Amino acid sequence: MMTPVLAFAAAAVAQQSVSPPEAASLRPIELSELVADLLPAEGSQQLGWTAGAETPVVWLTPDPTPTGEHVGLARVTVGGRASTFEGRELAWSVVVRPDLIKIEPGFPSVYCFGAAFTGCGFTAEEALGGSSLNLRQVCTDDFGGFSRVTVYELSAPGRHGFVRHTLSGDAEGSNAWLEISLTSLACEI
């Protein structure tokens, strides 16, 4: 049986293993679940933070900036796996603007790419497959090598929008991100 001191120390070590530490107290969320929470309500004319209070995001900008941008962090998993940087779990950025929501591994000062990182690149199937989201592929474009863009029309109960999955990379590594919009997005990087 773990003593209270050991339990506290174990919890502190677990929280310190998340970068940046502001995200350590959040519960991990599967990417497809976060996308479902962030999809705009059907009939909505503007994007915004429409997820329930239980969605685990900590805001770096407590209020939207003058341009309407709201930046937060989440502990995101894809297929149950977290992104890492030098063995520590890497939080993801969630950037909400009036016309686009971007979800990407890493955060404003750390770009998830290269040998020191894992879990930076993921396919659209890994990100959105096996979820309660209804997907319809709108377009796809392969830019050679590791680079590919695919746009989907998504729906979930009471929610509807479009998601662009971008995978970009080379022999050094790969990075992927999702962008959510009210209208269809172009199949281009």
Secondary structure as GFF3:
##gff-version 3
##sequence-region A 1 189
A	DSSP	alpha_helix	4	16	.	.	.	ID=ss1
A	DSSP	beta_strand	18	19	.	.	.	ID=ss2
A	DSSP	three_ten_helix	21	23	.	.	.	ID=ss3
A	DSSP	beta_strand	29	30	.	.	.	ID=ss4
A	DSSP	alpha_helix	31	38	.	.	.	ID=ss5
A	DSSP	beta_strand	58	59	.	.	.	ID=ss6
A	DSSP	beta_strand	70	74	.	.	.	ID=ss7
A	DSSP	beta_strand	76	78	.	.	.	ID=ss8
A	DSSP	beta_strand	81	82	.	.	.	ID=ss9
A	DSSP	beta_strand	84	85	.	.	.	ID=ss10
A	DSSP	beta_strand	88	90	.	.	.	ID=ss11
A	DSSP	beta_strand	92	96	.	.	.	ID=ss12
A	DSSP	beta_strand	101	107	.	.	.	ID=ss13
A	DSSP	beta_strand	110	111	.	.	.	ID=ss14
A	DSSP	beta_strand	117	118	.	.	.	ID=ss15
A	DSSP	alpha_helix	124	128	.	.	.	ID=ss16
A	DSSP	beta_strand	134	142	.	.	.	ID=ss17
A	DSSP	beta_strand	148	156	.	.	.	ID=ss18
A	DSSP	beta_strand	159	170	.	.	.	ID=ss19
A	DSSP	beta_strand	173	181	.	.	.	ID=ss20
###
